[in-house]
Amino acid sequence: MPIQLIVASSEPRFHDFVREQLASTPNAEVTGEHEDLGPNLSARILHDLNLNPQSAILLDISPDPEQGLRALEQMKLAIPGLYVILSGFESSEELLLRSMRLGGADFLQQPLKRAEFSDAMIRLEEHAQRIHRQGRQIGRMYTFVGVKGGVGTTTAAVNFAALYARQNKSTVLMDLDMDSGDAACYLGLRHQYSLSDVAENLDQLDQAMLDGIMARDPLGFSVLCAPEEVEKSRLIAEQHVREIGSFLTERYDAVVVDGSHAIDDLLLSCLELSETIFVVLTQEFPAVRNAQHYLGALARAGYGHEAVKLVVNRHEKRGLLHVSLEQLQQTLGAAPFWVLPNRYDEAMQAVHEARPVVTRGNTELGRSYRDFARKLGLDGQAVAAAQQKK
C-alpha cells in the first residue's frame, strides 16, 4: 500500500531528510508539511487529514516535548485510529511510556538515520496493510478576534458564518465574547439558553441537547450564544470551551468563533482548536498599536503567520487620521490577508435589519465579504445567487 506522510517539524533539515528518503521509496509521498508547531498544530494537521485521510503523521517533538505530546493527544482524541510517529532527541523511558499511553505508534531517535527511518516506514506499511483506517472528516474552526472593541469583529464573524452556511455546509457560530456577546442581537435571534448551559451539562451533552440549546438563523446556521448574565459567564472555564469546541468540530463542517479581544484562558483554549485566527483591526492609530501588542502576545503563545491572518476593516485609501496599508504592514511585519472597504452605512443597515450584509447582493461590502470567502476556497457567489432566486 502507498505510504502517505504528513510531516511536522520546525527544523528544515528534518523536512529535507524525510523528502529525500521518501523520494527513493516506491509509492511514498509527503502529503502535508508544517514548520509552525504552535498550539493549534493538531487542528491544522486534522485539516490536512480531511484532504488525505490515509496519511500517517511524523511529528518532531524535540523543540517542546510537552506541547508535542499534547498535540498527539488531541489528534488521537479526534481520530483514534491515526498512526502517529514521534521523533526527538530525548528518548527516556518516561517519555516513551507517555507517548505510548497517548497513542503514539512509533518513535524515531534524532538525529535521523536512514536505516531506522526505513524500518519505521516498513512498520507503517505493514500497519496500513493490516488495518484500513477510515478517516473521519473533522470540521474547521475559524476564530475572529478584535484588537479592541468596536473594530467590527462580530460583523465579520456573522457574515463569515452566513457565507459558510450558504455552501450547504453545516455551520455553528459560537459567541465567546463574554463582555458584550451580541452575535445573537446582530441576527435578531432570541435565545433562552447559552454557552453556560452547555458547560453546566457537559456530562450529558449530545446532539439533541445541543439542538435544543442553540438558536437557529434562517440562513441555516446555528448560534451558540454567550450568556447574558455576567454571573453565568464566570462559570465557563477553559476546559469547558476545549471540550465544547471538540464536540462541535466533530459534528459540523465549520465552527466560526466570535472571540473576545482579551487574550485570556478561554480564548487560548479555543485557539488551540482553530485552523485559522483572523485578527480584525482598523487603520486608526490605537487599533494598529493594539494590533502590534496583540500579534506579539499571539506569537509568544506559539501562533505564527501560518495560523494568524490580518483582516483590515473599514479601509479608507485616504485619511489624515489613519495609518496607510503600507505603514500598517511595516509596523506589524505582516501584510493584511484581506481588506474590507469602509461602507459603514451598509454595515449599519444590515445590523438594523438583523441580517448579514452578504445577503444583500448589490452592496460593495457584501461583495468584498464574498471575495474574502472565495480566497479561502468558498464559492462566494452562492449567497448572492440564492438571494436572487427568492
C-alpha positions in Angstrom: 0.0 0.0 0.0 1.2 3.6 -0.6 2.9 5.5 2.2 1.5 9.0 2.8 3.1 11.1 5.4 2.2 14.5 7.0 5.4 15.9 8.5 5.6 18.5 11.3 8.9 19.9 12.3 10.3 23.4 12.9 13.7 22.2 11.5 14.1 22.5 7.7 16.7 19.8 7.7 14.2 17.4 9.2 11.8 18.0 6.3 14.7 17.7 3.7 15.7 14.3 5.2 12.2 12.9 5.0 11.6 14.1 1.5 14.9 12.6 0.3 14.1 9.2 1.9 10.6 9.0 0.6 11.7 10.0 -2.9 13.6 6.7 -3.1 10.8 4.7 -1.6 8.2 3.3 -4.0 4.6 4.6 -3.7 5.6 7.1 -0.9 4.9 10.8 -0.7 4.7 13.7 1.6 1.1 14.9 1.7 1.5 17.8 4.1 4.2 19.8 5.8 4.1 22.1 8.9 7.0 24.2 10.2 4.9 26.2 12.6 4.5 23.9 15.7 2.2 26.4 17.5 -0.6 25.2 19.9 -3.1 24.8 17.1 -0.9 22.4 15.2 -3.3 19.5 15.7 -6.2 21.5 14.1 -4.1 22.2 11.0 -3.0 18.6 10.7 -6.5 17.4 11.1 -7.5 19.7 8.2 -4.8 18.0 6.1 -6.2 14.6 7.0 -9.6 15.7 5.6 -7.8 16.0 2.2 -5.6 12.9 2.6 -7.4 10.7 5.2 -5.0 7.8 4.7 -1.9 9.8 5.8 0.2 9.0 8.8 1.8 11.7 10.9 5.5 12.2 11.6 5.8 14.7 14.5 9.0 16.2 15.7 8.6 16.9 19.4 12.2 17.9 20.1 11.5 21.7 20.4 8.9 21.2 23.1 8.1 17.6 24.1 5.1 18.6 26.3 3.4 20.6 23.5 4.2 17.7 21.1 2.5 15.2 23.4 -0.5 17.4 23.8 -0.8 17.6 20.0 -0.6 13.8 19.9 -3.4 13.5 22.5 -5.6 16.0 20.6 -5.2 14.2 17.3 -5.8 10.8 18.8 -9.0 12.0 20.5 -10.2 13.2 17.1 -9.1 10.1 15.1 -8.4 7.2 17.5 -7.0 5.1 14.6 -4.5 7.7 13.5 -0.9 6.4 13.0 1.5 8.9 14.6 5.3 8.6 14.6 7.0 10.8 17.2 10.6 11.9 16.8 13.0 13.6 19.2 16.5 13.8 20.7 15.2 12.7 24.1 14.2 9.1 24.3 13.9 8.5 28.0 11.8 5.6 29.3 9.4 8.0 30.8 8.9 9.9 27.6 8.4 6.7 25.5 5.9 5.3 28.0 3.9 8.6 28.0 3.9 8.7 24.2 2.7 5.0 24.1 -0.1 5.7 26.6 -1.3 8.7 24.5 -1.4 6.6 21.3 2.0 7.1 19.7 2.6 4.2 17.3 6.4 4.6 16.8 9.4 6.7 17.9 12.4 7.8 15.8 15.5 8.9 17.7 17.2 12.0 16.4 19.4 12.7 14.6 17.5 10.7 12.0 19.3 7.7 10.4 18.4 6.2 7.1 18.2 2.6 8.3 16.0 3.4 11.2 13.8 5.6 9.1 13.4 2.8 6.5 12.5 0.3 9.2 9.8 2.8 10.5 8.3 3.1 7.0 8.2 -0.7 6.7 6.3 -0.9 10.0 3.9 1.8 8.8 3.3 0.0 5.5 2.6 -3.3 7.4 0.2 -1.5 9.6 -1.6 0.0 6.6 -1.9 -3.4 5.1 -3.4 -4.9 8.3 -5.8 -2.1 9.1 -7.7 0.0 6.6 -8.3 3.2 8.6 -11.4 5.1 7.6 -10.6 8.8 8.3 -13.3 10.8 9.9 -13.9 14.3 8.5 -13.1 16.9 11.1 -14.7 20.3 10.8 -12.7 23.5 10.6 -12.7 26.1 13.3 -12.2 29.8 12.4 -11.8 32.3 15.2 -12.3 36.0 14.8 -10.7 38.3 17.4 -10.6 42.1 17.5 -7.6 44.1 18.7 -10.0 46.3 20.6 -13.7 46.8 20.9 -15.6 48.4 18.0 -13.5 47.2 15.1 -16.2 45.0 13.6 -15.2 41.6 14.9 -18.8 40.4 15.4 -19.9 41.7 12.0 -17.0 39.7 10.3 -17.8 36.5 12.2 -21.5 36.7 11.5 -21.0 37.3 7.8 -18.4 34.5 7.5 -20.7 32.1 9.2 -23.5 33.1 6.8 -21.3 32.5 3.8 -20.2 29.1 5.0 -23.8 28.1 5.7 -24.9 29.0 2.2 -22.5 26.5 0.8 -24.7 23.7 2.2 -22.1 23.2 4.9 -23.2 22.5 8.5 -22.1 25.6 10.4 -22.1 26.9 14.0 -21.4 30.4 15.2 -20.1 30.3 18.8 -20.1 33.6 20.6 -17.2 33.6 23.0 -17.3 37.3 23.8 -18.2 37.2 27.5 -18.2 41.0 27.8 -20.7 42.1 25.1 -21.8 38.8 23.4 -24.1 40.4 20.8 -23.9 37.9 17.9 -27.5 36.9 18.5 -28.5 40.6 18.6 -26.9 41.1 15.2 -29.0 38.3 13.8 -32.2 39.3 15.6 -32.3 35.9 17.4 -34.0 35.4 20.7 -32.5 32.7 22.9 -33.3 31.1 26.2 -30.1 29.1 26.6 -26.4 29.9 26.2 -22.9 28.5 26.3 -23.1 28.3 30.1 -26.0 25.8 29.9 -23.8 23.6 27.7 -20.9 23.9 30.2 -23.1 23.0 33.1 -24.3 19.9 31.4 -21.2 18.6 29.6 -21.5 15.1 31.1 -25.0 14.8 29.3 -24.1 16.6 26.1 -25.4 15.1 22.9 -26.7 16.4 19.6 -30.3 16.5 20.8 -29.4 18.6 23.8 -27.2 20.9 21.7 -30.0 21.5 19.2 -32.3 22.5 22.0 -29.8 25.0 23.4 -28.6 26.7 20.2 -30.5 29.4 18.3 -31.2 28.9 14.6 -30.7 31.5 11.9 -33.0 31.4 8.8 -29.9 31.1 6.6 -29.3 27.6 8.1 -26.6 28.0 10.6 -26.8 27.6 14.4 -25.7 30.0 17.0 -24.3 29.1 20.4 -24.9 32.3 22.3 -22.9 33.9 25.0 -24.5 34.2 28.4 -26.4 37.4 29.1 -25.7 37.3 32.8 -22.2 38.1 34.0 -22.5 35.6 36.8 -23.1 32.7 34.3 -20.2 33.7 32.1 -17.9 33.4 35.1 -18.9 29.7 35.4 -17.3 28.9 32.0 -13.8 27.5 32.2 -11.2 26.9 29.6 -11.7 23.1 29.8 -15.4 23.7 29.0 -14.5 25.6 25.9 -12.0 23.0 24.8 -14.5 20.1 25.2 -17.4 22.0 23.6 -15.1 23.1 20.7 -14.0 19.5 20.1 -17.6 18.3 20.2 -18.6 20.9 17.6 -15.8 20.2 15.2 -16.6 16.5 15.3 -20.1 17.2 14.1 -20.1 20.3 11.9 -18.2 21.3 8.8 -17.4 24.8 10.2 -17.3 26.3 13.6 -16.9 30.1 13.5 -16.0 31.8 16.8 -16.7 35.4 17.7 -13.9 35.8 20.2 -13.2 38.4 22.8 -10.4 41.0 22.4 -8.8 39.8 25.6 -6.2 37.0 25.3 -7.4 35.0 28.3 -7.6 31.3 29.1 -11.0 30.9 27.4 -9.7 32.4 24.1 -6.4 30.4 24.2 -8.3 27.1 24.7 -10.3 28.0 21.7 -7.3 29.0 19.6 -5.8 25.5 20.2 -8.6 24.0 18.1 -8.6 26.8 15.4 -7.3 26.2 11.9 -7.1 30.0 11.3 -7.2 33.0 13.6 -8.4 36.2 12.0 -7.2 39.3 13.8 -9.6 42.2 13.0 -8.4 45.8 13.1 -9.0 49.2 11.6 -6.5 51.8 10.3 -6.9 54.0 13.4 -3.7 54.6 15.4 -5.0 53.0 18.7 -6.1 49.9 16.7 -2.8 49.5 15.0 -0.9 50.0 18.2 -3.1 47.4 19.9 -2.6 45.0 17.0 1.2 45.2 17.4 0.8 44.2 21.1 -1.8 41.6 20.2 0.3 39.9 17.5 3.3 39.8 19.9 1.2 38.1 22.5 -0.1 35.5 20.0 3.5 34.9 18.8 4.6 34.3 22.4 1.7 31.9 22.8 3.1 30.0 19.8 0.8 31.3 16.9 2.8 32.4 13.9 1.9 33.8 10.4 0.7 30.4 9.2 -2.2 30.5 11.7 -2.8 34.2 12.1 -4.4 36.3 9.3 -4.9 40.1 9.5 -8.3 41.5 8.4 -8.4 45.3 8.0 -12.0 46.6 8.4 -13.4 49.9 7.2 -10.5 50.6 4.9 -10.1 54.1 3.5 -7.4 54.9 0.9 -7.2 58.5 2.1 -7.5 59.6 5.7 -5.5 62.1 7.7 -6.0 60.2 10.9 -5.5 56.8 9.5 -2.4 54.6 9.1 -1.9 53.6 5.4 -1.8 49.9 4.5 1.9 50.3 3.7 2.6 51.8 7.1 0.5 49.1 8.7 2.4 46.3 7.1 5.7 47.9 8.0 4.6 48.3 11.7 3.1 44.9 12.1 5.5 42.9 10.0 2.7 41.3 8.0 0.5 42.2 5.1 -3.3 42.1 5.6 -4.9 38.8 4.4 -8.0 40.8 3.5 -9.1 44.4 3.4 -12.8 45.3 3.8 -14.0 48.7 2.5 -15.4 51.4 4.7 -19.1 51.1 4.0 -20.3 51.9 7.4 -23.8 52.7 6.2 -24.2 49.3 4.6 -23.0 47.6 7.7 -25.3 49.6 10.0 -28.3 49.0 7.7 -27.6 45.2 8.0 -27.4 45.5 11.8 -30.8 47.4 11.9 -32.3 44.7 9.6 -30.7 42.0 11.8 -29.4 40.4 8.6 -25.8 39.7 7.4 -24.7 42.2 4.8 -23.7 39.3 2.5 -27.4 38.6 1.9 -27.7 41.9 0.1 -26.1 41.0 -3.2 -25.6 44.5 -4.6 -23.6 46.1 -1.8 -19.8 46.7 -2.1 -19.3 45.4 1.4 -21.2 42.2 0.7 -19.2 41.6 -2.5 -15.9 42.1 -0.5 -17.0 39.5 2.0 -17.8 37.1 -0.7 -14.4 37.7 -2.3 -12.8 37.1 1.1 -14.6 33.8 1.3 -13.5 32.9 -2.2 -9.9 33.4 -1.2 -10.4 30.8 1.4 -11.8 28.3 -1.1 -15.5 29.0 -0.7 -17.8 29.9 -3.5 -18.5 33.4 -2.5 -21.3 33.8 -5.2 -23.6 31.3 -3.6 -25.2 33.8 -1.2 -26.0 36.3 -4.0 -27.3 33.6 -6.3 -29.5 32.2 -3.6 -30.9 35.6 -2.8 -31.7 36.4 -6.4 -33.8 33.2 -6.7 -36.1 34.3 -4.0 
